[in-house]
């Protein structure tokens, strides 16, 4: 049995070891202590020169908009051809698909920072951290996520310069939005999806909420999933005067023929907006692969064209 003196000595030794291994003492770069990343504090290089991102939309689009040195990202299966082209022109190496990125390619890219979303990659943090400092960003609100990317990389001034004209345009568009109920549906290869109108919605739908676009009762939250999956009978509750629908994305729904079957079905033609000829497709590249301020502007483009300017 240990004596009181021995137990005190062991506690003191444990405290000394904890202090010696604390990131603040071990870090020879810049210590990032904000709680918007997992496992903070995080030791970052003083000068970040090679960034790998783990998602082909949010982290990639935001990093490129900020002019960051992105060297690798999953590019396979992207529906946003413009973002993929921008990445390829910037020399970004392809890590494969979002669902199965190549660790071998990630190691070969020699990143000095890995960026990604906490909800997607939390379980891989121990492995990723062995490759490079890994910032898995916690907030799901797109502005807060973007601010975390900018803080991590010292580009907040650049973000402010990009955000100011967007916020001004957002306010101007909101002032013109009519009080017209709008339904929005995603048609996949296997189901229907309705992203709900609620403040913490996925970015494009959160923007619609900010703009004051009115959605039918069936399409409003709050709901912890932020989504409903209607069957054919429930589609009748999409009774907006305008119907926007999404096909495609990181699946085969744009090419497997299901959406043509849906839009050719007699039940589809019973929906009020379809019967009135006020039904419009919208791009999955914008609405399902939202990637920053460029995407936000394209959401506003659709609102101006299809809701404010709809015949």
N, C-alpha and C positions, 0 to 999 in steps of 0.2 A: 504494500500500500504506500502511495506517495505521501510525503509529508506536506504540510502547508507551504513550506518554503519551496519545495520542488514544484508544487502546482503553480505557485506564483511565478516561478522561473519559466515554466512551460508557457504560461499565458503571455509573459513578456516576450518570449522568443517568437510566439505566434504573431504578436502585434508587430514586432520588428520585421518579420518576413512579409507580412501584409503590406507594411509601409514600403518596403524595398521593391515589391512587385506592383505597387499602385501605378496606373498608367501615367499619372502626373510626374512621377519620378523616372519612369522608364522611357518616356517619350522624348525623342531627340528631334521632333518636328513640331507640329502645331496640334495642341490638344483641343478637341471639339467636345464640349460638355453639354450641349443642348439635348433635351429629352425627346426631340423629334426623330432620333435614330435609336435603334435597338443597341443595347450593350454600351451606351455612353458611360464614361468618356471614351472617345475614339482618338487614337493618335494618327494624324494625317501628315503627309509630307509638307514641308514648307512651300514647295512649288509642285503642284500636281501637273504631271505631264502626260499620263497615259491612263485614260478612264475606260473601264469596261462597264456596260450597263446590262442588266439582266432582263429587261422587258423591252419589246420592240416598239412601244408606243410612248408612254408617259416619260420615263427616264430618258429615252433616246431623243424624243422630240424636244424636250426641255433643254437637255444638254447641248444639242446642236443649236437651238435658238440662242443660248447663252454664249455660243462660240467656244465651248469647251473641247479639249483634245480627246474625243472619243475614238478609241482604237478597236473596239469589239462590241458586238451586240447580236442577239438572235434576230435574224432577218427572214428566215424561211417562213412562208405562210402569211406574210403581211398582205393586207388588202390595200394599204395606203401606199400606192406606187410612188407618189411624190416624195414621201418621207424616206422610203427605201432608196430612191434615186439620190436624194440628198446625202444619205448615209454612205452610199457607195462612192459618190463623188468626193466625200470627205475621207475616203480610204478606210472606212470601218470594215473590219473583218467579220465574217458571218460565223456566229457561234451555233447555228442550227435553229431549231424551233424554240418557241417560248416554253413549251411543255417539256422539252428534253434538250436543253443546251449542252454543248460538249465541254466537259471540264478540261479535256486535253487541249482544245482550242483556246479555252480561257487562260490556261497556264501559259500556252505558247504566245499569247498576246502581251504578256509581261505587264499587266496593269499595275499602277501604283495606287489606284482607288477603284473599288467596285461599288456601283450604285444599283439599288433595286428597291422594290416595295416590300415592307415587312410582312404583309399578309400573304405574299407569294413565296417568299424565300426564307422565312424565319428558321425552318428546320435545317436548312443548309448552312446557316451562319458559321458553325464551327469549322466546316470544311473550307468555306469561302475565305474565312479569316486567315487560314494558313497560306492562301495564295497572295492576298493583299489586304490592306485595311478595307473593311466592308461596311458601308453605310446603308443599312436597310431602313428606309424612311417609314415612319409610323403613320402620319396623318393621311387620311384618304381624301380629304377635301383638296381639290386640285391646286388652289392658290397656296394653301399651307404646304403642300408637297413641293411646289415650285420654289417657295421661299426657303425650304430646307435645302434643296439642291443649290440654290444661290448662296446660302450661308456657308455650306460645306466647302464651296469652291471660291469664295470671295468675289462673287459676281452680283451682289445685290444691287449695285448701281445700274448695271446692265438690265437687270430684271425690272427695276423701277422705270427705266426708260421705255421698255417694251409694254409694261402694264398700263402706264398713264393714258396713252391714246386709246387702248382697248376699253378701259373703264369709262372714258368719255363717250365712246361709241355705244357701249352697253346702255348708258343712261339715255342717250338720244334715241336708240331703238325702242327701249322700254316705254318711252313717252308716246310711241306710235302704235303699240300693240293693241289690236282691237279686242273687245270682249266676246271673242268667238271661241267656243269650245273646240279643242283640238285633240284628236286621238292619235296615239303613236303605238305601232306594233312592230315587233321584230319577228320575222318568219325564218325559222331555222330548218334544218333537214329533219328535225325530230319533234319540234314543238312550236308553240307560240310564246312570246315573252313580252310583257308589258312592264317597262321601267316606270316606277311610280313617281308622281309629283310630290316631292318632299325635300326639305332643305338640305339633307345629307345625301341626296341622290347622286348617282354617277354623274360626272362632270357635265355632259351636254344637257342632261335633264335638270340638273341643279341650275344651269344657266336659264333654262326655260322658266323655272320657278322664280328666279330673280327678275326676269323680264315681265312676269305677271301673265304668262300664257296660261289660259284657263284650260284645265283638263276635266273630263267627265268624272263623276263620282267614283266609278270603278277603278280609275287610274290614279287615285290620290292615296297617300299614306296617312299616318305613318305605318311602316312595316319594317321589322328588323332586316328582312331580306332585300328590301327596296325593289321588289319585283313580284309580279304575279305571272302564273303560267296558265292562261285560259285554255279551255277546250273549245270545240266548235260551238257548243251551246252558249258559252260565256262571251264569245265574240260579239254577240248582239248588244253587250253592254258598252262596246266601243262606239258610242253614239255621238261623237263629236261631229261638228259641221264640216271639219277638215280632217282627213286621215292621212298621216305620213307613215310609210312602212319601210322597213330596213331588211335587206337581204345581204347575204355574203358575210365576209369577215374571215376569221381563222377557221373556217369549216367549208364544206362543199355546197352550202345552201344556194349559192349563186349559179351552180352548174348542174345540180342533180335533178332538176325538174320539179321539185316540190312546190316552189313558190308559184310556178305557172299553174300547177294544179289548184293551188289555193285561190289564186286570183281569177281562175276560170270557174270556180265552184258557184252554183246558184246562191248558196248561203252568203258568200262574199258580196254578191251584188245586192243583197238585202240591207247591207250596212248603209246608214243614211248618207254618209259622205261619198260612198261609191255610187249610190243611186243618183246623187246630185252631180257626179263628175268632178268631185273635189278631193281626189285621192292621188297622192304623189309619192314616188319612191325617193328615198334619201340615202346617201352613201354610207356604207358601213365604215369606210375609211375615216369618216368624220365622227360618226355617232357611236361606233364600237371600238375605235382605236384612237381615242382622244389623246393628243400628245402635246398640248401646250397652247400658247396664245394664237398660233396659226390656226389650230383646230377651233379655238373659241371664236375667232373671226369667221370661220366657215359656218359655224352654227348660226351666227348672226346673219350671214348671207342667206341661209335657208329660211330663217324667220322672216327676213325682209321680202324674200321672193315668194314664199309659199303660204305665209300667214298674213303678213301685212298687205302684200300685193296680190293675194289670191283672187281670181275672178269670182 
